[in-house]
Amino acid sequence: MAYVFILCCFLLMTGVSLLAARVGRRGEVGDRGVGYDVPDEVKRDPELRARANHLVAHWCTGAAILAVAPLVPLGSVLLSDGDRAIGTAGLLVVAAYGLVVVAVAGYPFERIKRLGR
């Protein structure tokens, strides 16, 4: 059951990262209704707005790609009918990897906060 939960978490990270990347690719990061809360300087300056869109599109696409990687070993463990398992060290590696994916996905939003300064 834990493997299903971990698999669902990585699927969710993939989906959320792809949705954020889509907003960046469409150029809607600064739109309050569709995008995200960005500083007023970024909303007013077209160059900063384009930079913010690029940051979100680039880094969130990377996070989505990174989040797909653990799906293969987790899927093979789930499909093995109990013949395979991931040890404690492996689960710690998967957890640390999940934190890396979250950090990569969150980076552009922290960077956007400093763009207006």
C-alpha positions, 0 to 999 in steps of 0.5 A: 500500500505504501508503494501505491501512495509513493507512486501517486505522490510522484504522479501528482508532482508530475501533473502539477509541474506540467500544469505550472509549466503550461502556464509559463509556456502560455505566458500567463504567470503574471495573470492573477486569474490563471497564473501566480502571485508575482511582484508588481514590478514583474507585472508591469515590466514586459521583460521581467514578465517574459523572464518569469514565464520562461523561468516557470516553463523551464524549471517546472518542465524539468521537475515534471521530467524528474518526477517521472523517473521513479515511476518505473522502479515503483511500477515494477515493484507494484507489478511484481505481485510481492516478489520485489520490495524496496528496502529502507535505504531505497525508500530514503533515497526515494524520499530525498529524490522527492525533495529534490523534485519539489525544490526544482519545481519551487525554484522559479517561484522563489526567483520571481520574488527577487526579479523585481528588486 
